[in-house]
Amino acid sequence: MASMERNRGMPRGDYEGDKFRLHIVTWNVATADPLDDMSSLLRLDSPEDADLYVIGLQEVYSGPLRFMSDVVLDDPWSSVLMTALAPRQYVKVSSIRMQGLLLLLFSKLEHLPFIRDIQTTYTRTGIFGYWGNKGGVSIRLSLYGHMLCFLNCHLVAHMKHANERVVEFEHILNSQNFNCEKAGKILDHRLVFWFGDLNFRIQDHGLHFVRTCISNQNYSLLWNKDQLIMMKEKEKLLQEFEEGPLDFQPTYKFDVNTDTYDSRLYRTWFAFTISVGSQGCCIWATQDNELLQQSILLRRLQPKAPHADEQDKHGDGPDAHNVKPPEEAEEYPLEIRQDLYTSNMDYSTSDHKPVTGIFTLKLKKMYATPLVHLQAEGEWSADIDAMLLYSPLQPFPSSTWDWIGLYKVGFTSVSDYITYTWVKDDEVFIDEDAIKVYVSKEEIPVRGGECLLGYYCHTLQCIIGISEPFRVHESKVAIEEGLLHEKINILDQIVAAENIHD
């Protein structure tokens, strides 16, 4: 897990597998608002596009008024990230917020129908488990049939609480449950990513030694006193998680808007340090002025099933139910390689620096076709009622709550539809090949634009089919009469805004 622990890399599988690039960011933003430019954080200038983005934030500002507005509207961080990624054909698949903890999942549009069984949950650990300032939020999903779980944590702070941090982590693992037969717990998933402000410190080293090591880039000298590494030596649960080499400097504590570590002057008085600086005079416990590698990204690839004699020997231990059935693991292998693990010094609005991990997943798909095929029939405009066709390609749990949304090309999230139609209510014709669904002209955007259709399955809580993009034509009637639709919809507003800017 430390720099002395080399990245094992991706084993050479003897199977044909598809590769997916996974970009994970963890960052304690210290209540700061996002910058408009997120390109460096997302590495948008990279020659290789990510297939999935997972963004875990801690200490997102959650004052009463802001938090209430964030419940109704997208929070500023989600909005800025969606604005940056949507033009590149990424869609926000899921998100979960627990006070200052925020976890976001974005996917390339092409993968959207193959990300299923999406569920989210959270666990409070702050102030006896009643306050959400500390704890964990998670998103679990099935990616082409492989069960993945992403866990974003903010654990208890201060040097002396290393054991409590492990206890909190175990509590989060034990308390989070999912409505999934194959993976009801976090550790039941094929692959788990655990990250966040875990608050493990660099122990025993004095500040002068730590600062000297950082100045000389001798980071390896710090990690033998890293609390997480030390706890891993005695905690079996932590040994299941692997971390890439720590070849970058500690990510906390910086002066805001600088790359300088806490520059306040310190004067020691008995067991405390008096800190004098631009923020005034504060008293800190001396041990808590240590620097730390606060944002950490670990992964756990589910261990293979033990032989029968090993099961008999160890009995029903805590991990006995977390073993993947060997036939499925062998038939549909999954491998992982970490390509990058680093901090990002470009952002200084917080006293923490963001940490990025980029991974390559190689897997054999359990399914490669969507559950539903969709297409628009004929020409679409607000002058005439329209029809769409859908064809189930595989059995799926359809219901009366299923709907088909009309989206603008470059839409930001599943809920960012222009309009929708209830599948069962608006069916007009069924034959062996396809089902026709009616769409009222009153719901079609007057100004037109490039659009696509998405079938949302209520039972699976995800989009299971996407059409090819098609053109919605401007309303000839509205143009001739100089009228706009009575209900200016989202697409009309966007196009109008674009025309004003042009």
Residue pairs with C-beta under 8 A, 6 or more apart in sequence:
1 228
1 229
1 232
1 241
1 242
1 243
1 298
2 220
2 223
2 224
2 226
2 229
2 243
2 245
2 246
3 219
3 220
3 223
3 245
3 246
3 247
4 220
4 223
5 242
5 243
5 245
6 245
7 244
7 245
7 337
7 338
7 341
8 242
9 337
9 338
10 335
10 336
10 337
10 360
10 362
11 335
13 333
13 335
13 362
15 333
15 364
16 364
17 333
17 335
17 362
17 363
17 364
18 144
18 362
18 363
18 364
18 365
19 360
19 361
19 362
20 51
20 52
20 111
20 143
20 360
20 361
20 362
20 363
21 48
21 49
21 50
21 51
21 52
21 358
21 359
21 360
21 361
22 50
22 51
22 52
22 54
22 358
22 359
22 360
22 361
23 42
23 43
23 50
23 52
23 53
23 54
23 356
23 357
23 358
24 53
24 54
24 55
24 56
24 150
24 193
24 195
24 297
24 356
24 357
24 358
24 359
25 41
25 42
25 53
25 54
25 55
25 56
25 354
25 355
25 356
26 56
26 57
26 58
26 152
26 195
26 196
26 197
26 295
26 296
26 297
26 354
26 355
27 41
27 55
27 56
27 57
27 58
27 295
27 347
27 350
27 352
27 353
27 354
27 355
28 57
28 58
28 59
28 154
28 197
28 252
28 294
28 295
28 350
28 352
29 57
29 58
29 59
29 60
29 77
29 349
29 350
29 352
30 59
30 256
30 349
30 350
30 351
30 352
31 59
31 60
31 61
31 100
32 61
32 256
32 349
32 350
33 61
33 76
33 349
34 76
34 77
34 80
34 81
35 80
35 347
35 349
36 80
38 44
38 80
38 81
38 84
39 45
39 84
40 344
40 346
40 347
41 344
41 346
41 347
41 354
41 356
42 50
42 53
42 81
42 84
42 85
43 50
43 356
43 358
44 84
44 88
49 88
49 108
50 108
50 358
51 107
51 108
51 111
52 105
52 106
52 107
52 108
52 111
52 143
53 81
53 85
53 90
53 104
53 105
53 106
53 107
54 103
54 104
54 105
54 106
54 139
54 150
54 193
55 77
55 81
55 102
55 103
55 104
55 106
56 101
56 102
56 103
56 104
56 150
56 152
56 195
56 196
57 77
57 101
57 102
57 103
57 104
57 152
58 100
58 101
58 152
58 154
58 196
58 197
59 100
59 154
59 197
59 350
60 75
60 77
60 97
60 100
60 101
60 102
61 100
62 70
62 99
62 100
66 75
67 99
70 97
74 82
75 97
75 102
77 102
77 104
78 92
78 95
78 102
78 104
81 92
81 104
81 106
82 92
82 106
82 412
82 413
83 412
85 92
85 106
85 412
86 410
86 411
86 412
87 410
89 108
89 109
89 110
89 410
90 106
90 107
90 108
90 109
91 106
91 107
91 108
91 109
91 112
91 411
91 412
91 413
91 414
92 104
92 105
92 106
92 412
92 413
92 414
93 105
93 106
93 107
93 112
93 115
93 118
93 141
93 413
93 414
93 462
94 104
94 105
94 118
94 120
94 139
94 141
95 102
95 103
95 104
95 105
95 120
95 139
96 102
96 103
96 120
96 121
96 122
96 137
96 138
96 139
97 103
97 137
98 122
98 124
98 132
98 135
98 137
99 131
99 132
99 133
100 132
100 133
100 154
101 122
101 132
101 135
101 136
101 137
101 152
101 153
101 154
101 196
102 137
102 152
103 120
103 137
103 138
103 139
103 150
103 152
105 139
105 141
105 150
107 115
109 466
111 143
112 454
112 462
112 463
112 466
113 370
113 371
113 372
113 463
113 464
113 465
113 466
114 143
114 144
114 365
114 367
114 368
114 370
115 141
115 142
115 143
115 462
116 141
116 142
116 460
116 462
116 464
117 140
117 141
117 142
117 147
117 180
117 460
117 462
118 139
118 140
118 141
118 461
118 462
119 139
119 140
119 141
119 178
119 179
119 180
119 461
120 137
120 138
120 139
120 140
121 137
121 138
121 176
121 177
121 178
122 132
122 135
122 136
122 137
122 138
122 176
123 135
123 136
123 137
123 171
123 172
123 175
123 176
124 130
124 131
124 132
124 134
124 135
125 134
125 135
125 136
125 155
125 156
125 168
125 171
125 172
126 132
126 133
126 134
126 135
126 156
127 133
133 154
134 154
134 155
134 156
134 168
135 153
135 154
135 168
135 172
136 151
136 152
136 153
136 154
136 169
136 172
136 176
136 196
137 151
137 152
138 149
138 150
138 151
138 152
138 176
138 186
139 149
139 150
140 147
140 148
140 149
140 150
140 178
140 180
140 183
140 186
140 189
141 147
141 148
141 149
142 148
143 361
143 363
144 363
144 365
144 366
144 367
144 368
145 332
145 365
145 366
145 367
146 190
146 191
146 332
146 334
146 363
146 366
147 180
147 182
147 183
147 188
147 189
147 190
147 191
148 189
148 190
148 191
148 192
148 193
149 183
149 186
149 189
149 191
149 192
149 193
150 192
150 193
150 195
151 172
151 186
151 192
151 193
151 194
151 195
151 196
152 195
152 196
153 168
153 169
153 172
153 194
153 195
153 196
153 197
153 198
154 196
154 197
154 199
155 164
155 165
155 168
155 169
155 196
155 197
155 198
155 199
156 164
156 165
156 168
156 199
157 199
157 288
158 199
158 285
158 287
158 288
159 201
159 203
159 227
159 285
159 287
159 288
159 290
160 287
161 199
162 200
162 201
162 203
162 227
162 230
162 231
163 231
165 198
165 199
165 200
165 227
165 231
166 231
166 235
166 237
166 238
169 194
169 237
170 237
172 186
173 185
173 186
173 187
173 237
174 185
176 185
176 186
177 184
177 185
178 184
178 185
180 188
182 188
183 189
183 190
185 321
185 322
186 192
187 300
187 302
187 319
187 322
188 321
188 322
189 302
190 301
190 302
190 324
190 329
190 334
191 299
191 300
191 301
191 302
191 334
191 336
191 361
192 241
192 299
192 300
192 302
193 297
193 298
193 299
194 241
194 297
194 298
194 299
194 300
195 295
195 296
195 297
195 298
195 355
195 357
196 295
196 296
197 294
197 295
197 352
198 228
198 294
198 295
198 296
199 292
199 294
200 226
200 227
200 228
200 231
200 292
200 293
200 294
200 296
201 226
201 227
201 290
201 291
201 292
202 210
202 222
202 225
202 226
202 227
202 250
202 290
202 291
202 292
202 293
203 225
203 226
203 227
203 230
203 290
204 225
205 213
205 222
205 225
205 290
207 266
207 289
207 290
207 291
210 222
210 250
210 290
210 291
211 261
211 291
212 218
213 219
213 221
213 222
214 249
214 250
214 261
214 291
217 249
219 246
219 247
219 248
219 249
222 250
223 229
223 246
226 246
226 293
228 238
228 293
228 296
231 238
232 238
232 239
232 241
237 318
240 300
240 303
240 319
241 298
241 299
241 300
242 298
242 299
242 300
242 301
243 296
243 297
243 298
243 299
243 341
244 297
244 338
244 341
244 357
245 341
246 293
246 341
247 341
247 342
248 341
248 342
248 343
249 343
250 291
250 292
250 293
250 294
251 292
251 293
251 294
251 295
251 343
251 352
251 353
251 354
251 355
252 291
252 292
252 293
252 294
252 295
252 351
252 352
252 353
253 261
253 262
253 291
253 292
253 351
253 352
254 260
254 261
254 262
254 348
254 350
254 351
254 352
254 353
255 261
255 262
255 263
255 351
256 348
256 349
256 350
256 351
257 348
257 349
258 348
259 345
259 348
261 291
262 289
262 351
263 277
264 275
264 276
264 277
264 278
264 279
265 275
265 276
265 277
266 273
266 274
266 275
266 276
266 289
267 273
267 274
267 276
268 274
268 286
271 285
271 286
272 283
272 284
272 285
272 286
273 283
273 284
273 285
273 286
273 289
274 281
274 282
274 283
275 281
275 282
275 283
275 284
275 289
294 352
295 343
295 352
295 353
295 354
295 355
296 355
297 341
297 355
297 357
299 336
299 338
299 359
301 334
301 336
302 322
302 323
302 324
302 329
303 319
303 322
303 323
304 323
304 324
304 326
304 329
305 323
305 324
305 325
305 326
305 329
306 314
306 323
311 320
314 320
331 364
332 363
332 364
332 365
332 366
333 363
333 364
334 361
334 362
334 363
334 364
335 361
335 362
335 363
336 359
336 360
336 361
336 362
337 359
337 360
337 362
338 357
338 358
338 359
339 358
339 359
339 360
340 356
340 357
340 358
341 355
341 356
341 357
341 358
342 355
342 356
343 353
343 354
343 355
343 356
344 353
344 354
344 355
344 356
345 353
347 353
347 354
367 394
369 393
369 394
370 393
370 464
370 465
370 466
371 392
371 393
371 394
371 396
371 455
371 457
371 464
371 465
372 390
372 391
372 392
372 393
372 396
372 455
372 464
372 465
373 390
373 391
373 393
373 465
374 388
374 389
374 390
374 404
374 453
374 454
374 455
374 465
374 466
374 467
375 388
375 389
375 390
375 453
375 467
375 468
375 470
376 386
376 387
376 388
376 389
376 453
376 467
376 470
377 386
377 387
377 388
377 389
377 436
378 386
378 387
379 473
380 386
380 444
380 451
380 470
380 471
380 472
380 473
381 441
381 444
381 448
381 472
381 473
381 474
381 475
381 476
382 441
382 442
382 444
382 445
382 446
382 448
382 475
382 477
382 478
382 485
383 441
383 475
383 476
383 477
384 441
385 438
385 439
385 440
385 441
386 438
386 439
386 441
386 444
387 428
387 436
387 437
387 438
387 439
388 404
388 421
388 436
388 437
388 439
388 453
388 467
389 434
389 435
389 436
389 437
390 404
390 423
390 434
390 435
390 437
390 455
390 465
391 433
391 434
391 435
392 398
396 457
396 459
396 460
396 464
397 457
397 459
397 460
398 423
398 457
398 459
399 424
399 457
399 458
399 459
400 422
400 424
400 425
401 422
401 458
401 459
402 422
402 423
402 424
402 455
402 456
402 457
402 458
403 420
403 421
403 422
403 423
403 456
403 458
404 420
404 421
404 423
404 437
404 453
404 454
404 455
404 456
405 414
405 417
405 418
405 419
405 420
405 453
405 454
405 456
406 417
406 418
406 419
406 420
406 439
406 443
406 444
406 451
406 452
406 453
407 416
407 417
407 418
407 451
407 452
407 453
407 454
408 416
408 418
408 449
408 450
408 451
408 490
408 491
408 494
409 449
409 450
409 451
409 452
409 469
411 417
414 454
414 456
414 462
414 463
416 490
417 454
418 443
418 445
418 451
418 489
418 490
418 491
419 439
419 443
419 444
419 489
420 456
421 437
421 438
421 439
421 443
423 437
423 455
426 437
426 438
426 439
427 435
427 436
427 437
427 438
428 436
428 437
428 438
429 435
429 436
430 436
442 487
443 489
444 472
445 451
445 472
445 485
445 489
445 491
445 492
445 495
446 474
446 475
446 478
446 484
446 485
446 488
446 492
447 474
447 475
447 491
447 492
447 495
447 496
448 471
448 472
448 473
448 474
448 475
448 495
449 471
449 472
449 491
449 494
449 495
450 469
450 470
450 471
450 472
451 469
451 470
451 471
451 472
451 491
452 466
452 467
452 468
452 469
452 470
453 466
453 467
454 463
454 465
454 466
454 467
455 463
455 464
455 465
455 466
456 462
456 463
456 464
457 463
457 464
475 485
477 483
478 484
478 485
484 492
485 492
488 496
